[in-house]
Amino acid sequence: MKNNLKLHINGRDHEINVDPGTPLLYVLRNELKLNGPKFGCGLQQCGACMVLIDGEARPSCRMPVGTVLKSKITTLKGLIGNDGALHPVQKAFVKEQAAQCGYCLNGMVISSVALLEKNKNPSDIEIRQELAINICRCGVHSRVIKAVKTAAQDL
């Protein structure tokens, strides 16, 4: 049954009319046209659909939208400043060329932002552990680690 639901996404309030059991990813992509989070596996195991929920990187593909009504949700687009400036993690990913096809990029950036909020100077092992859920088939993992380290210096 559809309900009018209020969500706080990327610093703005949004009202949508959907079933509370609808996955957050579908609301973000289909209702709000926020296409940073991607549909990957649909099982919360690949990281393509990551968003920040109250500062924590969380997969959105199976998360019922009704469970995040009082949460602060941030997508890849929400990391960009009001002046259009990229977040330091986004800048570092560009600088270090830490993307190939780009499909995993959303999850890698979101997870990196969450990591650097908790740990300002993570080791290579800590970065690998935090990003382990993010599957990248292109093999740019070494560049991703370098990008996270670059962003840590810039923060």
Secondary structure, 3 states (H helix, E strand, C coil): CCEEEEEEECCEEEEEEECCCCEHHHHHHHHCCCCCCCCCCCCCCCCCCEEEECCEEEECCCCEHHHHCCCEEECCHHHCCCCCCCCHHHHHHHHCCCCCCCCCHHHHHHHHHHHHHHCCCCCHHHHHHHCCCCCCCCCCHHHHHHHHHHHHHHC
